[in-house]
Amino acid sequence: MKSIIQFDISLDDGVYTASGVNTPIVTEGFTFEELQENIRDAVALYFEGDDPASLGFERAPAILTNFEVSRPLYAGRA
């Protein structure tokens, strides 16, 4: 059983996109806070009406997000 739902997050043209690594979930938001809420909603919809175990997950999996900071955002910073 998986205990974590993992998302990769990217920022393109002012829109954050979260793509599920181990689930077929994709959602967006204009702010990181909005994206967090949309991830929670999307995960709830994914499990709605199903037993998480039937989808290979523990009863209450954690949500993990990965956000890669691009070179121009940190270049030259100490």
N, C-alpha and C positions, 0 to 999 in steps of 0.2 A: 504494500500500500504506500502511496506517495503521501507525504505529510506537508509538502510545499507546492503551491501553485506559483510558477515563476514567469515573470514578464521581462522582456527587453524593452527599454524605453528609448525613443529617439525624438529629436526636436528638429523639425523641418518647416521652414516658412512660417514660424510662429505657432506651430501646432505640435503638441506632444502626442505621440502615438505609443501605445502599449500593445505589444504583440506577445501572446502566450507562447512560452517555450514548450511547455508540456500539456497545453490545452489549445483547442481551436478558438481562442478568444482574442479579439482585437477591438480596441476602443481608443478614443481620442479625447483631448481636452485642450483648451486655449491657455490654461494655467496648470501648474503642477498640482495645485490643490483640486482643481476641477477634474484632472486626470485621476487622482486618487479616488475621488468619489465615483467616477465612471467605472474604474476598475472594480470597486466593491459591488456596484450595481450589476456589472457584466458577470462577475463571478456568481452572484446570487441567482441571476437568470440562468446561467449555465447549469447550476445544480437544482433549479426549481423543478419540483415534482419527481426528482430522482434521488435515490440513495447514493451519497458520495462513494460508497464502496463499490457500487455497480459501475462507477466511472474510474475506479482504481485509486481512489483517495480515501484518506482517513476521514472520520466524521467531521472534523473542523480543521481543515488544512490552513496553514499560514500562507500569506501572500508575500512573495519576495520580488522586488523590482531591481533591475540592473540598469543604470544610466551611465553611458560612456560619455565622458566630457571630451569634446573634440579639441584638437591641438590649438586652433585659434582662440579658444576660450581660456586656455591656461598658459599659452606661450608667453614667456618672459616674466612670469610671476614666480616669486620666491616661495 
